[in-house]
C-alpha cells in the first residue's frame, strides 16, 4: 500500500475530474463541484449542503447550537426570528423545520410566510396541532436552510 501526502494537487492542462479506476468521482468547473451520487447520478456539493442550521430551545429560549447564524430573537410565544450570518442569495430558499412532539401536542413549526423570509433572516412560528391550535414554545426547534448563498 502506498501513501500520498501533499498540500496541493494540480490537474493536467484542462483536466477537471478526479477518477478512481475508470469511475469519475469528482468533477469541477467554475464555482461548481459535483460528486458521484447513487448509480450514475451526480450530486452538486454546493446545492446539497445546508447553508444554515439551528438547534433552538423555544421553551427557555436560547440557541443550543448553530451554523452560519448571527442571532436568534424571541418575539413572543411561538414566534422567533433567526438572523443568518452569510446571507442567502435570494428569499426563495428552503427553510426546513420541526419541533418536539409530546403526548398532548404535535409541533407545527414553519416559516411565517414569504413576506417574512428575507435573504438575511426568517421568522419562525410554532403552533400546537390539537383541537384548539395556539402558538406554543417548543424545545427543541430544529431549523435547516438550503439554497444558494449570496
C-alpha positions as CSV (number, residue, x, y, z in Angstrom):
1,X,0.0,0.0,0.0
2,X,1.2,3.5,-0.8
3,X,0.5,6.8,0.9
4,X,0.4,10.1,-0.8
5,X,0.8,13.2,1.4
6,X,0.5,16.6,-0.3
7,X,-0.8,20.1,0.2
8,X,-1.8,20.8,-3.4
9,X,-3.0,18.6,-6.3
10,X,-2.8,20.3,-9.7
11,X,-4.7,18.9,-12.7
12,X,-3.1,18.4,-16.1
13,X,-3.9,21.1,-18.6
14,X,-7.7,21.1,-18.9
15,X,-8.5,18.0,-16.8
16,X,-11.2,18.8,-14.2
17,X,-12.1,15.3,-12.9
18,X,-10.8,13.1,-10.2
19,X,-11.1,9.5,-11.3
20,X,-10.6,6.3,-9.3
21,X,-10.1,3.3,-11.6
22,X,-12.5,4.2,-14.5
23,X,-15.1,5.9,-12.3
24,X,-15.1,9.7,-12.2
25,X,-15.6,10.5,-8.5
26,X,-15.5,14.3,-8.5
27,X,-15.7,16.8,-11.3
28,X,-15.4,20.6,-11.1
29,X,-16.0,23.7,-13.2
30,X,-16.1,27.3,-12.3
31,X,-17.9,27.7,-8.9
32,X,-19.2,24.1,-9.1
33,X,-18.1,20.9,-7.6
34,X,-20.0,17.6,-8.2
35,X,-19.5,14.2,-6.7
36,X,-20.8,10.8,-8.0
37,X,-24.0,10.0,-6.1
38,X,-26.2,6.9,-6.4
39,X,-25.7,5.0,-9.6
40,X,-24.6,7.4,-12.3
41,X,-26.3,10.4,-10.8
42,X,-24.1,13.5,-9.9
43,X,-24.7,15.5,-6.8
44,X,-23.8,19.1,-6.6
45,X,-21.8,19.7,-3.4
46,X,-22.9,23.4,-3.2
47,X,-26.6,22.6,-3.7
48,X,-26.6,19.6,-1.4
49,X,-25.3,21.3,1.8
50,X,-27.4,23.1,4.4
51,X,-26.3,26.7,4.5
52,X,-27.8,27.4,7.9
53,X,-28.9,25.1,10.8
54,X,-30.1,25.9,14.2
55,X,-31.0,23.9,17.3
56,X,-33.2,26.3,19.2
57,X,-34.7,26.0,22.7
58,X,-38.0,27.8,22.4
59,X,-39.2,27.0,25.9
60,X,-36.4,28.7,27.9
61,X,-35.2,30.5,24.8
62,X,-31.7,30.0,23.7
63,X,-29.6,28.7,20.8
64,X,-28.2,25.3,21.8
65,X,-26.1,25.0,18.6
66,X,-25.9,26.5,15.2
67,X,-24.1,27.1,11.9
68,X,-24.0,30.3,9.9
69,X,-26.2,32.1,12.5
70,X,-25.7,35.7,13.7
71,X,-28.5,35.6,16.3
72,X,-32.0,34.4,17.2
73,X,-34.7,36.6,18.8
74,X,-37.7,35.5,20.9
75,X,-40.6,37.7,19.6
76,X,-43.2,36.1,21.9
77,X,-44.8,32.7,22.4
78,X,-44.1,30.5,19.4
79,X,-42.6,33.4,17.4
80,X,-38.8,33.7,16.6
81,X,-36.5,35.4,14.2
82,X,-33.3,33.7,13.1
83,X,-30.7,36.0,11.6
84,X,-28.3,34.5,9.0
85,X,-24.6,35.4,9.2
86,X,-23.8,35.0,5.5
87,X,-27.0,36.0,3.6
88,X,-28.8,33.7,1.2
89,X,-28.7,34.6,-2.5
90,X,-32.5,35.2,-2.6
91,X,-35.5,34.8,-0.3
92,X,-36.9,31.7,-2.0
93,X,-34.7,29.2,-0.2
94,X,-36.0,26.1,1.5
95,X,-36.4,26.6,5.3
96,X,-37.0,23.1,6.8
97,X,-38.1,22.8,10.5
98,X,-39.7,20.8,13.1
99,X,-40.3,20.8,16.9
100,X,-40.6,18.4,19.8
101,X,-43.7,16.3,19.9
102,X,-45.1,15.3,23.3
103,X,-48.1,13.2,24.2
104,X,-50.5,16.2,24.2
105,X,-49.3,18.3,21.3
106,X,-47.7,17.9,17.9
107,X,-45.4,20.7,17.0
108,X,-46.0,22.6,13.8
109,X,-43.1,24.8,13.0
110,X,-42.9,26.8,9.8
111,X,-41.6,30.0,8.2
112,X,-44.1,32.8,8.7
113,X,-45.0,33.3,5.0
114,X,-43.0,34.6,2.1
115,X,-43.1,38.2,3.4
116,X,-41.1,37.1,6.5
117,X,-38.4,35.2,4.6
118,X,-35.6,37.6,3.7
119,X,-32.1,36.9,2.5
120,X,-30.7,37.6,5.9
121,X,-33.4,36.3,8.3
122,X,-36.5,34.2,8.6
123,X,-39.4,34.4,11.1
124,X,-40.4,31.1,12.6
125,X,-43.8,30.2,14.0
126,X,-44.6,27.3,16.4
127,X,-48.1,26.1,17.0
128,X,-49.6,23.0,18.6
129,X,-51.9,20.8,16.5
130,X,-54.7,19.9,18.8
131,X,-58.4,20.8,18.8
132,X,-57.7,24.4,19.6
133,X,-54.4,25.4,17.8
134,X,-52.4,28.0,19.6
135,X,-48.9,29.5,19.5
136,X,-46.5,27.4,21.5
137,X,-42.8,27.4,22.5
138,X,-41.1,24.1,21.8
139,X,-37.8,22.6,22.9
140,X,-36.1,21.8,20.6
141,X,-37.0,23.6,17.4
142,X,-34.7,22.3,14.6
143,X,-34.2,24.5,11.6
144,X,-32.3,23.8,8.4
145,X,-31.9,26.2,5.4
146,X,-30.9,25.0,2.0
147,X,-30.3,27.2,-1.1
148,X,-27.7,29.5,-2.6
149,X,-25.6,31.8,-0.6
150,X,-25.2,35.4,-1.8
